[in-house]
Amino acid sequence: MISGPKRTLRALGILAGLLLLTACGAREVVVKGNFPKPLMDPLPITLGVVYSDAFAQHEIFDEAAGRAETDWLVKTGDAQVEFWTTLFGGMFEEVVRISDHDSLHARESEIDAVIIPYVADLQYTIPLHTNVKVYEIWMKYRFRLVPLDAVHDHENGDLTIDSTEQLAEWTLSAYGKTPTAFLQSDEEAVNLAAVVALRDAGANFATSFTRVPGVAAWMAGDNEAAENDTEAFESE
């Protein structure tokens, strides 16, 4: 018979073991891929880019709904930053990443405008109870293009964006599907679907950027029209 502190310690040990088994059962994917620069003539723009913490550390956690399912944690933040930095670097003459006071002011006289990407939504479907590893991912982005003086730095190092100073705002959708069912693992299939979705987002962005009303007005030199642009523009 076990009593007193020994019983308590044994109970805690069993609980810790169960929690460890549960954690080990979760599927985790840190999205990684190969993202080449787009083959296009860069636009004559020096673009500042701000990646928020939420964007750079983006992840989605999907808790299992039943015993037959598994928790999923899909981390896309690093891949998001790598992908969009590569895409912007191929689309624009020069790209300056703005992350703090020094980077904000180091080349402020050269920066034409600043873009801020956001992950507005991310959803995926998984093939439950089958051996077919085909996954689908839907992503929705929101972009804001602002003048440099709309970006403010603070004593604590944080950057904020003045929402009243805006050149354009638009959304963009992307879709990715695992192109084959013959991958070795579910994690590999999820990763590949995410990479395909990112590439789809990049293709949509590259072909639609100059057609966004506010962007077109700004590039034409009509800053007043750009700042007053409230039209919703979404690229499918």
N, C-alpha and C positions, 0 to 999 in steps of 0.2 A: 504494500500500500504506500502510495506517495502522498505526502501531505505538506502543507505550509509552503515555504519558499521553493522547495524542489518541484512541487506540482506547478507552481506559477512559472518557474524557469522552463519546465518541459513544455507547457502550453505556449509560451512565447517562442520557443524554438520551433515548434510545429507550425505556428502562424508565420514565422519568418520563412520557413521552408516553403509553405504554400504560396506566399507572396513572391518568392524567388522563382518558383515554377511558373506562376502567372506571368511574371515579367519576361521570362525566357520564351514564353509562348507567343509574345508579340512579334509581329513582322515589322522590321524597320528598313526603310529605303532612303539612302542619301543620294539624291539624283545626281548623276554624272554623265557627261556626254562630250562629243566632239562637235564644236560649233565654229565652222569656218566663216570668214568674213564674206559678206555678200559681194557678188561680182557686179559692180555698178560704179558709175562716176560719182564721187562724193559731192554732196551739195556744198557750196561755198559758205559754210556756217561753222562758227566755233560754238559748240554746244556745251553748256554746263549740265551736269547730271547730279541729281540728289537721290540717293537710295535711302529711304527711311529704314529704321531698325526693323520695323514690321516686314518690310520687303526683303531686306538682306537676311533676315532670320526666318523667312516664311516656312511654315510647316503645317501639315494637316494631320490631325489625329482622329481616327475612326474607331470608336469603341465597339467591340463585338456585341452583337445583339443576342447571341445565344451560344450554347456550348459548342455547337458545330462550327462556329465562326471564330475568327481570330482578330485581335486588335491590330490595327495598322498605324504606323507613324511614317509619313512620307515627308522628308525634308527637302524642300526645293530652293531654299534661300541662296546657297552658294552658287547653284547652277543658274538661278535667275540673274544674279549679278554678273557672272561670267558671260552668260549668253547676251544680255542686253548691252554690256560694255563692248563686246565684240561686234554686235550688230551696229551700234551707234558709231563705232570706230570705222566701219566700212561705209556708212551712209553719209557721214559728215566730214568736212575737211579736218576738223580737230575736235576732240572731246576732252573736257576737263571735269574730273570727278570732284564734287564739292561735298566735303564731309565735316569741315570744321572752320574755325575763324581763319586759319592760315590759307587753306585752299580756297576759301571764299574771296579773299582779298588779294591773293598772290597775282592773279591774272584777270582781275575784274575789268580792266580796260579792253580786254580782247574778247570777252564772252558776249555773244549776241543775244542769247536767251538761255533759259534753264528749263529742263524737262524733269518731271517727277513721275515715275511709273508706280502704280499701285496694283496689287493683286486683288481684284474686286470679288472674285469667286473662283473656286476650284472644286470640281466634282469628279468622281470616278466610279466606274462599275467594275465588279470583279466576278469571275465565273464560279459561283458557288456550286459545290457538289459535282464538279466535273474535272476532268484532267486537261481540259483545253485552256491553255494559258494565254488567252487573248483579253487584254484589258483596254478600257477606253477612258480617256481623261478629257474633260471640258474645262477650259480656263477662260476667265474674263478679266481683262485689264482695263484700268482707267488711267489716262495720261493727262497731265496738266503741263502746259507750256506757259511760262511766266517770264517777265523781264527780270534781270539780275537784281534790281533794287527791291523786288518782292521777297527776296531771301534775306532773312535777318539772323544774325548770330547773337548769342547771349553769353553772359559771364560764365555760366556752367558748361558751356561748350555746345549746347543744343542749337539746332537750326530750326527755324519756323518759317512757314510760307504765308505771306499775306494773301488771303483769299480774295480780297477786293481788287488786287492787281493781277490780271490774268489775260493772256493772249488767246488761249484756246484750251478747251477741255473736251475730251472724247473718249469713247470706249471701243474696245476691240476684243473680238472673240477668237478662240483657237481650239482646235480639236486634235487629239492624238490617239492612235489605236496601235496596239502591238501588231506588227505586220505578219507575225508568224506564231503558230501555236507550238513550235518545237523548241522552245527555250528551256534551259535546264531548271530554272526556278521561277516561282511567282514573283520574287523580288526583282529579278532580271526583266520580267515582262512589264512590271509597273514602271521601272526605270526607263525602259525603251519607249513606252507609251508617253511618259512625261517629256522625253527628249523630242519625240515627234510633235507633241503639242507645242513645245517652245519654238521649234522650227517653223511650224504653221503660223504661230503668232508673229514671228519675224518676217515671214513672207507677206502677211497681211499688213504689217506696219510699213514695210518698205514700199509697197504699192499704193498705200492710201495716205501716207503722211502729207504730201503736198495737196491732197484733195480735201483735207479737213478745212472747213470754211475759215476758221480763225487763223490757221497756219497759212493758208493761201493769202489772206488779207495782210498778215504780218510780213510775209515774204515779198509782197507787192509794195510794201512801204506804207500801207494804210493801217497804222497802229491804232487809230481811233476805232475803226471797224473791227479790228482784231480784239481790242479790249472790251468791246460791247457784244462780242459774239457769244450767244447763249444757245446756239443750235446744237441739238444732240446729234452726234455723228458716230455711227457704229459701222465698223467693217466686219463683215461676216467671214 
